[in-house]
């Protein structure tokens, strides 16, 4: 930064973990250091996270693992199943450490968060470096930090910090512009701009907007008329004008409370072909969704259920169903919601279909504390306390030790988070849940 540079006033600080899932796998397994690591999706299907070494080998996100498995192993790639418990635990620790360095933390996703600060730019950069060192030392996860006057530019600065080792993990947008000028945005493809998805990318490219610099120079009014006010905000943000409110930028605003819907959906490791198995799955998913519903103090009025076979099966074999049941009264009761989910599809279940996916969606969410109605029409809340008992059992003994009916009764010898049924998620390359399971806790030996 040049001497005498004026204060930026308000700075947005974006802290984002580097290859978070892959980095988490290395925390308790140092043998993975400097090795190419990939993390796979549910049922060990596709690559969802890659270490820097795996990226350099050309492995792309979303690649089906079975198509590259043999070649990847010849190249020394280590694959791991998604260890959701470990990632969530390390994320909570990482966020807790970072919250000590800047005010107004806004957790955006499992691996990144925004801060706002009025510190001078130099002081904010130094604080960011100390924060990064504290996370690496205390949690074991490397973090990159971008600082700018807007959230969108802080994203660009963060990506710059990741790609340029000389930044040592922290980049200030003013410094980048001073060194690079227009090239700082000219080298950012339009699809890498925060908030520009795949569909928008194609439409923008058709207008000749192929880089972040092109979008920065485009007329924001024209962008609003052609697209939306959200993309207009992005144009202003690229020009250094803050336009993204905290509640819009933060997917975990209000403590992560969902205001419109709560979804629990999974793919099965083996197809389901009978209603008994499907009712087991729907009961499991209903209870998980109810747990989230109770956590945020909400009630739901509708239970929507969907099931589907593989879209890649033989021609004419695809089958799906989607049914929504209206509850007599808003509820958070796992018994009522589980029964409604199963009953909704009972008469529409195709016994000849091979269902590979199902989900339960809770809709019509309302705040339980604010719900008012006439006497005698009160919501069907969990007055018997079953939900609280299930939550406490899960907290003390682990997920799905206890549940409604079959759902939740873990099969003998099962070590995963599911029930032990044949249809549950396959995670054959799961690493230990070292921070959440006593029987899997890491052991250190002094020599």
C-alpha positions as CSV (number, residue, x, y, z in Angstrom):
1,X,0.0,0.0,0.0
2,X,1.4,3.5,-0.8
3,X,2.3,5.8,2.0
4,X,-0.4,8.3,2.9
5,X,-3.2,6.3,1.3
6,X,-6.5,7.5,2.7
7,X,-8.5,5.2,5.0
8,X,-11.0,3.0,3.3
9,X,-13.6,3.8,6.0
10,X,-15.6,0.6,6.2
11,X,-13.9,-2.7,5.1
12,X,-15.5,-6.0,4.4
13,X,-13.4,-9.0,5.4
14,X,-14.1,-12.4,3.9
15,X,-12.4,-15.4,5.5
16,X,-12.7,-18.6,3.5
17,X,-11.1,-22.0,4.2
18,X,-8.9,-23.4,1.5
19,X,-10.4,-26.7,0.1
20,X,-12.3,-27.0,3.4
21,X,-13.4,-30.7,3.2
22,X,-10.0,-31.9,2.0
23,X,-8.3,-29.7,4.6
24,X,-10.5,-31.2,7.4
25,X,-9.4,-34.7,6.3
26,X,-5.8,-33.7,6.9
27,X,-6.3,-32.3,10.4
28,X,-6.2,-35.8,12.0
29,X,-4.3,-37.6,9.3
30,X,-1.0,-35.8,8.7
31,X,0.0,-38.6,6.2
32,X,-2.3,-36.8,3.7
33,X,-0.2,-33.6,3.7
34,X,1.0,-32.7,0.2
35,X,-1.0,-35.6,-1.3
36,X,-3.9,-35.2,-3.7
37,X,-7.1,-35.6,-1.8
38,X,-10.7,-35.7,-3.0
39,X,-13.9,-35.9,-1.0
40,X,-16.9,-37.6,-2.5
41,X,-20.6,-36.9,-2.4
42,X,-23.3,-39.1,-0.9
43,X,-22.9,-42.7,-1.7
44,X,-19.3,-42.0,-2.8
45,X,-20.7,-40.7,-6.1
46,X,-19.0,-37.6,-7.4
47,X,-16.0,-35.5,-6.5
48,X,-17.2,-32.5,-4.4
49,X,-14.0,-31.2,-3.0
50,X,-10.3,-31.3,-4.1
51,X,-7.1,-30.4,-2.5
52,X,-4.7,-28.1,-4.4
53,X,-2.7,-31.1,-5.5
54,X,-5.8,-32.9,-6.9
55,X,-6.7,-29.8,-8.8
56,X,-3.3,-29.7,-10.4
57,X,-3.9,-33.2,-11.6
58,X,-6.9,-31.9,-13.6
59,X,-9.6,-33.6,-11.5
60,X,-12.7,-31.5,-11.9
61,X,-15.5,-31.0,-9.4
62,X,-18.6,-33.0,-10.1
63,X,-16.7,-35.8,-11.8
64,X,-18.2,-39.3,-11.1
65,X,-15.6,-41.1,-9.0
66,X,-16.1,-44.4,-10.8
67,X,-15.0,-42.9,-14.1
68,X,-11.6,-41.8,-12.8
69,X,-11.0,-44.1,-9.9
70,X,-8.4,-46.4,-11.4
71,X,-6.3,-43.6,-13.0
72,X,-6.6,-41.4,-9.9
73,X,-5.3,-44.2,-7.6
74,X,-2.4,-44.7,-10.0
75,X,-1.6,-41.0,-9.5
76,X,-1.7,-41.4,-5.8
77,X,-5.0,-39.7,-5.2
78,X,-6.6,-40.4,-1.8
79,X,-10.4,-40.5,-1.8
80,X,-12.6,-40.0,1.3
81,X,-16.3,-40.2,1.8
82,X,-18.0,-37.1,3.1
83,X,-17.5,-36.9,6.8
84,X,-20.3,-34.4,7.7
85,X,-19.9,-34.7,11.4
86,X,-16.2,-33.8,11.3
87,X,-16.6,-30.9,8.9
88,X,-19.4,-29.4,10.9
89,X,-17.4,-29.7,14.1
90,X,-14.3,-28.1,12.7
91,X,-16.3,-25.4,11.1
92,X,-17.8,-24.4,14.4
93,X,-14.3,-24.3,16.0
94,X,-13.0,-22.3,13.1
95,X,-15.8,-19.7,13.3
96,X,-15.4,-19.4,17.0
97,X,-11.7,-18.7,16.7
98,X,-12.3,-16.1,14.0
99,X,-15.0,-14.3,15.9
100,X,-12.4,-13.0,18.4
101,X,-10.7,-10.9,15.8
102,X,-13.4,-8.8,14.1
103,X,-16.9,-7.7,15.1
104,X,-20.1,-8.4,13.2
105,X,-19.4,-11.9,12.1
106,X,-21.8,-13.2,9.4
107,X,-21.4,-16.9,8.8
108,X,-22.1,-17.4,5.1
109,X,-21.5,-21.1,4.7
110,X,-19.8,-24.0,6.4
111,X,-16.4,-22.7,5.4
112,X,-16.6,-18.9,5.0
113,X,-17.8,-15.8,6.8
114,X,-17.9,-12.0,6.4
115,X,-16.9,-9.4,8.9
116,X,-17.1,-5.6,8.7
117,X,-14.6,-3.4,10.3
118,X,-13.7,0.3,10.6
119,X,-10.0,-0.4,11.2
120,X,-7.5,1.3,9.0
121,X,-6.6,-0.9,6.1
122,X,-3.1,-1.7,7.4
123,X,-4.5,-2.6,10.8
124,X,-7.2,-4.8,9.2
125,X,-4.6,-6.6,7.1
126,X,-2.4,-7.3,10.2
127,X,-5.4,-8.5,12.2
128,X,-6.4,-10.8,9.3
129,X,-2.9,-12.3,9.3
130,X,-3.1,-13.0,13.1
131,X,-6.6,-14.5,12.7
132,X,-5.4,-16.7,9.9
133,X,-2.4,-17.9,12.0
134,X,-4.7,-18.6,15.0
135,X,-7.1,-20.7,12.9
136,X,-4.2,-22.7,11.4
137,X,-2.6,-23.3,14.8
138,X,-5.8,-23.9,16.8
139,X,-7.9,-25.8,14.3
140,X,-5.4,-27.0,11.6
141,X,-7.4,-25.6,8.6
142,X,-5.7,-23.0,6.2
143,X,-7.8,-19.9,5.6
144,X,-7.5,-17.2,3.0
145,X,-8.7,-13.6,3.6
146,X,-9.9,-10.9,1.2
147,X,-10.5,-7.3,2.2
148,X,-12.4,-4.7,0.2
149,X,-15.1,-2.1,0.5
150,X,-17.8,-4.4,-0.7
151,X,-18.7,-8.1,-0.3
152,X,-18.4,-8.8,-4.0
153,X,-14.9,-7.3,-4.2
154,X,-13.8,-9.1,-1.0
155,X,-14.7,-12.3,-2.8
156,X,-12.5,-11.4,-5.7
157,X,-9.7,-10.4,-3.3
158,X,-10.1,-13.7,-1.4
159,X,-9.7,-15.7,-4.7
160,X,-6.6,-13.6,-5.5
161,X,-5.1,-14.5,-2.1
162,X,-5.6,-18.2,-2.8
163,X,-4.0,-18.0,-6.2
164,X,-1.0,-15.9,-5.3
165,X,1.3,-17.4,-2.6
166,X,3.2,-14.1,-2.2
167,X,0.1,-12.7,-0.5
168,X,0.6,-15.2,2.3
169,X,-3.2,-15.8,2.5
170,X,-4.3,-12.2,2.9
171,X,-5.1,-9.8,0.1
172,X,-6.4,-6.2,0.2
173,X,-8.3,-5.1,-2.9
174,X,-6.7,-1.6,-3.0
175,X,-3.3,-3.2,-3.1
176,X,-4.3,-5.5,-6.0
177,X,-5.7,-2.7,-8.0
178,X,-2.6,-0.6,-7.4
179,X,-0.4,-3.4,-8.7
180,X,-2.6,-4.7,-11.5
181,X,-5.0,-1.9,-12.5
182,X,-7.9,-3.1,-14.8
183,X,-6.2,-6.5,-15.2
184,X,-7.4,-7.4,-11.7
185,X,-10.9,-7.7,-12.9
186,X,-10.2,-8.4,-16.5
187,X,-8.6,-11.7,-15.5
188,X,-11.8,-12.8,-13.6
189,X,-14.2,-14.8,-15.8
190,X,-17.8,-13.7,-15.5
191,X,-18.8,-17.1,-14.1
192,X,-16.4,-16.5,-11.2
193,X,-18.2,-13.4,-10.1
194,X,-20.2,-13.9,-6.9
195,X,-23.9,-14.2,-7.7
196,X,-23.5,-15.0,-11.4
197,X,-24.7,-18.5,-12.0
198,X,-24.6,-20.8,-15.0
199,X,-27.7,-19.4,-16.7
200,X,-26.7,-15.8,-16.2
201,X,-23.2,-16.5,-17.5
202,X,-24.5,-17.6,-20.9
203,X,-26.8,-14.6,-21.2
204,X,-24.1,-12.2,-20.2
205,X,-21.6,-13.7,-22.6
206,X,-24.1,-13.3,-25.4
207,X,-24.0,-9.6,-24.6
208,X,-20.2,-9.5,-24.8
209,X,-19.9,-9.5,-21.0
210,X,-17.2,-12.1,-20.4
211,X,-15.2,-10.8,-17.5
212,X,-15.8,-9.0,-14.2
213,X,-14.3,-5.9,-15.8
214,X,-16.9,-6.0,-18.6
215,X,-19.7,-6.2,-16.0
216,X,-18.2,-3.4,-13.9
217,X,-18.3,-1.1,-16.9
218,X,-21.8,-2.0,-18.0
219,X,-24.7,0.3,-17.4
220,X,-26.3,-0.8,-14.1
221,X,-29.8,0.4,-15.2
222,X,-29.6,-1.7,-18.4
223,X,-28.5,-4.7,-16.3
224,X,-31.5,-4.2,-14.0
225,X,-33.9,-4.0,-16.9
226,X,-32.4,-7.0,-18.7
227,X,-31.9,-9.2,-15.7
228,X,-32.7,-8.1,-12.1
229,X,-32.0,-5.7,-9.3
230,X,-29.7,-8.3,-7.7
231,X,-27.4,-8.3,-10.7
232,X,-27.6,-4.5,-10.7
233,X,-26.3,-4.6,-7.1
234,X,-23.4,-6.7,-8.3
235,X,-22.4,-4.0,-10.9
236,X,-22.4,-1.4,-8.1
237,X,-20.4,-3.6,-5.8
238,X,-17.8,-4.2,-8.5
239,X,-17.5,-0.4,-8.6
240,X,-16.9,-0.2,-4.8
241,X,-20.4,0.8,-3.8
242,X,-21.8,-1.5,-1.0
243,X,-25.2,-2.8,-2.0
244,X,-25.6,-6.3,-0.6
245,X,-27.4,-6.2,2.8
246,X,-26.2,-8.6,5.4
247,X,-29.4,-10.6,5.4
248,X,-29.0,-11.1,1.6
249,X,-25.4,-12.0,1.7
250,X,-25.7,-14.3,4.7
251,X,-27.3,-17.7,4.0
252,X,-27.1,-18.3,7.8
253,X,-28.7,-15.1,8.8
254,X,-30.9,-15.2,12.0
255,X,-28.9,-18.2,13.2
256,X,-29.5,-20.2,10.1
257,X,-33.3,-20.0,10.5
258,X,-35.3,-21.2,7.5
259,X,-38.3,-19.0,6.8
260,X,-40.0,-20.8,3.9
261,X,-39.0,-24.5,3.9
262,X,-37.0,-27.2,5.5
263,X,-35.7,-30.1,3.4
264,X,-34.2,-33.5,4.1
265,X,-33.4,-35.5,1.1
266,X,-31.0,-38.3,0.2
267,X,-30.1,-40.8,-2.5
268,X,-30.2,-44.5,-1.5
269,X,-27.2,-46.7,-1.7
270,X,-29.4,-49.5,-3.2
271,X,-32.9,-48.9,-4.8
272,X,-36.0,-49.2,-2.7
273,X,-38.7,-51.4,-4.2
274,X,-41.3,-51.9,-1.4
275,X,-43.3,-49.5,0.7
276,X,-42.0,-50.8,4.1
277,X,-38.5,-49.7,3.2
278,X,-39.8,-46.4,1.8
279,X,-41.7,-45.7,5.0
280,X,-38.6,-46.3,7.0
281,X,-36.7,-43.8,4.9
282,X,-39.4,-41.2,5.0
283,X,-39.7,-41.6,8.8
284,X,-35.9,-41.0,9.2
285,X,-36.0,-37.9,6.9
286,X,-39.1,-36.6,8.7
287,X,-37.4,-36.8,12.1
288,X,-34.3,-35.1,10.8
289,X,-36.5,-32.3,9.3
290,X,-38.4,-32.0,12.6
291,X,-35.2,-31.7,14.5
292,X,-34.3,-28.6,12.5
293,X,-37.9,-27.3,12.8
294,X,-37.7,-27.6,16.6
295,X,-34.2,-26.1,16.8
296,X,-35.5,-22.8,15.2
297,X,-38.8,-22.8,17.1
298,X,-41.0,-23.2,14.1
299,X,-44.2,-25.0,13.1
300,X,-45.1,-26.3,9.7
301,X,-48.5,-26.5,8.0
302,X,-47.6,-28.8,5.0
303,X,-45.6,-31.9,4.5
304,X,-44.4,-32.5,1.0
305,X,-42.9,-35.9,-0.1
306,X,-41.1,-36.8,-3.3
307,X,-39.6,-40.1,-4.6
308,X,-37.9,-40.8,-7.9
309,X,-36.2,-43.6,-9.8
310,X,-33.0,-43.0,-11.8
311,X,-33.4,-40.7,-14.9
312,X,-30.6,-42.7,-16.5
313,X,-32.4,-46.1,-16.5
314,X,-33.9,-47.9,-19.5
315,X,-36.2,-45.8,-21.6
316,X,-39.7,-45.7,-20.3
317,X,-38.7,-46.8,-16.8
318,X,-38.5,-43.4,-15.1
319,X,-41.0,-42.9,-12.4
320,X,-41.5,-40.2,-9.8
321,X,-44.2,-39.0,-7.4
322,X,-44.6,-35.7,-5.5
323,X,-47.4,-35.4,-2.9
324,X,-48.1,-32.6,-0.5
325,X,-50.2,-33.2,2.6
326,X,-51.9,-30.5,4.6
327,X,-51.7,-30.9,8.3
328,X,-55.0,-30.2,10.3
329,X,-53.1,-27.8,12.4
330,X,-49.5,-26.4,12.3
331,X,-47.2,-28.8,14.1
332,X,-43.7,-29.7,15.2
333,X,-44.6,-33.2,16.4
334,X,-42.4,-35.9,14.9
335,X,-45.2,-38.5,15.2
336,X,-47.7,-36.4,13.3
337,X,-45.2,-35.3,10.6
338,X,-43.8,-38.8,10.1
339,X,-47.2,-40.3,9.8
340,X,-48.3,-37.6,7.3
341,X,-45.2,-38.2,5.2
342,X,-45.7,-41.9,5.0
343,X,-49.5,-41.7,4.4
344,X,-49.1,-39.2,1.6
345,X,-47.4,-41.6,-0.7
346,X,-48.8,-44.9,0.5
347,X,-51.5,-45.2,-2.2
348,X,-49.3,-43.8,-4.9
349,X,-46.2,-46.0,-4.4
350,X,-45.3,-48.0,-7.4
351,X,-44.2,-51.5,-6.3
352,X,-42.5,-52.1,-9.7
353,X,-40.3,-49.0,-9.5
354,X,-36.8,-48.9,-8.3
355,X,-36.6,-45.7,-6.3
356,X,-33.2,-44.2,-5.7
357,X,-34.1,-41.0,-4.1
358,X,-36.6,-39.5,-1.7
359,X,-37.1,-36.4,0.4
360,X,-39.4,-34.7,2.9
361,X,-40.1,-31.0,2.7
362,X,-41.7,-29.0,5.5
363,X,-43.6,-26.0,4.2
364,X,-45.8,-23.2,5.6
365,X,-43.3,-22.4,8.4
366,X,-44.5,-20.1,11.2
367,X,-42.9,-19.0,14.4
368,X,-44.3,-21.1,17.2
369,X,-43.9,-18.3,19.8
370,X,-45.9,-15.9,17.7
371,X,-48.6,-18.2,16.3
372,X,-52.0,-17.0,17.5
373,X,-55.4,-18.6,16.8
374,X,-58.8,-19.1,18.3
375,X,-59.3,-21.2,21.4
376,X,-59.6,-24.9,20.5
377,X,-57.6,-24.4,17.3
378,X,-54.2,-24.4,18.9
379,X,-51.3,-25.9,16.9
380,X,-50.5,-29.6,17.5
381,X,-47.2,-29.0,19.2
382,X,-44.9,-31.6,20.7
383,X,-46.6,-31.4,24.1
384,X,-45.6,-34.9,25.0
385,X,-41.9,-34.0,24.7
386,X,-41.0,-36.8,22.4
387,X,-39.0,-34.5,20.2
388,X,-37.0,-33.2,23.1
389,X,-36.3,-36.7,24.3
390,X,-35.0,-37.7,20.8
391,X,-32.8,-34.6,20.7
392,X,-31.3,-35.3,24.1
393,X,-30.7,-38.9,23.2
394,X,-28.9,-37.9,20.0
395,X,-26.8,-35.4,21.9
396,X,-25.8,-37.9,24.6
397,X,-25.5,-41.1,22.6
398,X,-25.1,-40.1,19.0
399,X,-27.4,-39.7,16.0
400,X,-30.2,-42.1,15.4
401,X,-29.7,-44.2,18.6
402,X,-33.4,-43.7,19.3
403,X,-36.2,-42.9,16.9
404,X,-39.9,-43.3,16.0
405,X,-40.6,-46.9,15.1
406,X,-37.8,-48.4,13.0
407,X,-36.4,-45.1,12.1
408,X,-33.4,-44.4,14.2
409,X,-32.8,-47.8,15.6
410,X,-29.2,-48.4,14.5
411,X,-28.4,-51.8,13.1
412,X,-26.1,-53.9,15.2
413,X,-22.5,-53.0,14.7
414,X,-23.3,-50.0,12.6
415,X,-20.7,-47.2,13.0
416,X,-22.3,-44.7,10.6
417,X,-24.9,-42.0,11.2
418,X,-27.7,-44.0,9.5
419,X,-30.0,-46.8,10.6
420,X,-28.1,-49.8,9.2
421,X,-30.8,-50.5,6.6
422,X,-29.6,-51.6,3.1
423,X,-30.8,-48.4,1.5
424,X,-28.9,-46.0,3.7
425,X,-26.1,-43.8,2.4
426,X,-22.9,-45.7,1.5
427,X,-19.7,-44.2,2.8
428,X,-17.1,-46.9,2.3
429,X,-14.1,-44.5,2.6
430,X,-15.2,-42.6,5.7
431,X,-12.5,-41.2,8.0
432,X,-12.9,-41.2,11.8
433,X,-15.3,-38.7,13.4
434,X,-12.4,-37.7,15.7
435,X,-14.2,-34.7,17.4
436,X,-17.7,-36.2,17.9
437,X,-17.3,-39.9,18.6
438,X,-15.5,-41.2,21.7
439,X,-14.8,-44.6,20.0
440,X,-13.2,-42.8,17.0
441,X,-11.3,-40.1,18.9
442,X,-7.8,-39.4,17.7
443,X,-5.0,-41.0,19.7
444,X,-1.6,-39.2,20.1
445,X,1.5,-41.1,21.1
446,X,4.7,-39.6,22.3
447,X,8.0,-41.2,21.2
